[in-house]
Amino acid sequence: EVPLVESGGGSVQAGGSLRLSCAASGYTASGAVMAWFRQAPGKEREFVSGIHTDTTSKYADSVKGRFTISKDNAKNTLHLQMNSLNLEDTAMYYCAATHELRVFKGIPTSERHFTYWGRGTLVIVSS
């Protein structure tokens, strides 16, 4: 079991920025992927961004150019810098990680590939 703990959510006006963090205690694995998903009210959970241990990253089209994912390997912490936030970004944001024993060549976007999940951090964007 890998505990994932998100932080950094909050309320912000449209056009503003937030930086989410996810502490992944003891999670070190080659070929693994960490990612951010989000779930807006009344909608299904969706992929936002992911990063592979080989440092490649992937973004949903809706956040490209506005969000940046990064990982501090020394601190085992995943970050998501979110700029130019808009109303559609309002959601619960979840940190996720693939199982340590699975090796991925790319970055999956389906939540079924992710074994570990945080409890989420809420982002509210207002006009």
C-alpha positions as MATLAB code, in Angstrom:
seq = 'EVPLVESGGGSVQAGGSLRLSCAASGYTASGAVMAWFRQAPGKEREFVSGIHTDTTSKYADSVKGRFTISKDNAKNTLHLQMNSLNLEDTAMYYCAATHELRVFKGIPTSERHFTYWGRGTLVIVSS';
ca = [
       0.000    0.000    0.000;
       1.302    3.418   -0.984;
      -0.289    6.344    0.791;
      -0.856    9.360   -1.399;
      -1.741   12.651    0.249;
      -2.806   15.653   -1.816;
      -2.637   19.277   -0.769;
      -2.829   22.727   -2.289;
      -6.442   22.904   -3.330;
      -8.599   25.907   -2.588;
     -10.700   28.676   -4.036;
      -9.354   30.975   -6.703;
     -10.755   33.459   -9.172;
     -10.789   32.707  -12.862;
      -7.423   33.484  -14.381;
      -5.609   32.666  -11.178;
      -3.174   29.901  -10.287;
      -2.850   27.061   -7.822;
      -0.170   24.470   -7.179;
      -1.231   21.027   -6.091;
       1.116   18.620   -4.358;
       0.954   14.899   -3.699;
       3.209   13.258   -1.141;
       3.968    9.643   -2.052;
       5.568    8.062    0.970;
       7.959    5.276    0.067;
       6.951    5.113   -3.583;
       9.953    4.442   -5.767;
       9.611    2.369   -8.893;
      11.112    2.325  -12.372;
       8.670    2.286  -15.236;
       5.933    3.658  -13.022;
       3.565    6.522  -13.643;
       2.053    9.127  -11.371;
      -0.868   11.202  -12.491;
      -3.564   13.684  -11.670;
      -7.217   12.999  -12.318;
     -10.187   15.206  -11.558;
     -13.892   14.806  -11.082;
     -16.261   17.706  -11.516;
     -19.736   17.652   -9.975;
     -22.011   15.361  -11.925;
     -19.243   14.159  -14.209;
     -16.986   11.132  -14.433;
     -13.428   11.234  -13.229;
     -11.038   12.218  -16.014;
      -7.320   12.181  -16.683;
      -5.595   15.535  -16.325;
      -1.874   14.857  -16.547;
       0.667   12.106  -15.956;
       4.419   11.767  -15.626;
       6.578    8.708  -16.190;
       9.728    7.862  -14.275;
      11.569    8.505  -17.539;
      10.327   12.135  -17.123;
       8.001   12.131  -20.114;
       4.630   13.700  -19.465;
       1.172   13.830  -20.969;
      -1.690   16.283  -20.662;
      -5.366   16.319  -21.418;
      -6.155   18.678  -24.283;
      -8.243   20.841  -21.977;
      -5.231   21.741  -19.798;
      -2.367   21.804  -22.301;
      -0.417   25.016  -22.099;
      -1.951   25.908  -18.736;
      -0.971   23.064  -16.394;
       2.506   21.682  -15.720;
       3.212   18.403  -13.979;
       6.481   17.735  -12.199;
       7.979   15.320   -9.708;
      10.523   15.927   -7.001;
      12.164   12.527   -6.777;
      14.224   13.435   -3.726;
      11.045   14.226   -1.801;
       8.789   11.713   -3.560;
       6.347   14.495   -4.262;
       4.226   15.089   -7.331;
       3.153   18.609   -8.266;
       0.648   20.154  -10.604;
       1.066   23.834  -11.380;
      -2.239   25.163  -12.663;
      -2.306   28.558  -14.367;
      -5.037   30.495  -16.157;
      -7.684   28.589  -14.276;
     -11.222   28.745  -15.594;
     -14.618   27.739  -14.264;
     -14.399   24.347  -15.992;
     -11.383   23.457  -13.869;
     -13.535   23.297  -10.744;
     -13.280   19.720   -9.494;
     -11.905   17.350   -6.918;
      -8.348   16.578   -7.963;
      -6.911   13.154   -7.243;
      -3.334   11.944   -7.237;
      -2.808    8.425   -8.581;
       0.084    6.024   -9.033;
       0.580    2.748  -10.832;
       1.645   -0.392   -9.015;
       5.366   -0.648   -8.295;
       5.650   -4.050   -9.968;
       4.098   -2.952  -13.257;
       6.306   -1.411  -15.902;
       4.740    1.044  -18.318;
       6.324    2.140  -21.573;
       4.000    5.073  -21.944;
       1.574    7.051  -19.806;
      -1.849    5.471  -19.439;
      -4.845    7.769  -19.191;
      -7.399    5.273  -17.983;
      -7.886    5.138  -14.240;
      -8.044    1.332  -14.345;
      -4.242    1.269  -14.732;
      -3.696    3.094  -11.460;
      -3.541    1.160   -8.233;
      -3.018    3.842   -5.612;
      -5.219    6.875   -5.068;
      -5.272    9.824   -2.764;
      -8.439   11.174   -1.183;
      -8.449   14.277   -3.302;
      -8.109   18.005   -2.911;
     -10.873   20.392   -3.956;
     -10.295   23.186   -6.449;
     -13.000   25.811   -6.879;
     -12.678   28.456   -9.557;
     -15.074   31.375   -9.378;
     -15.804   34.265  -11.705;
];
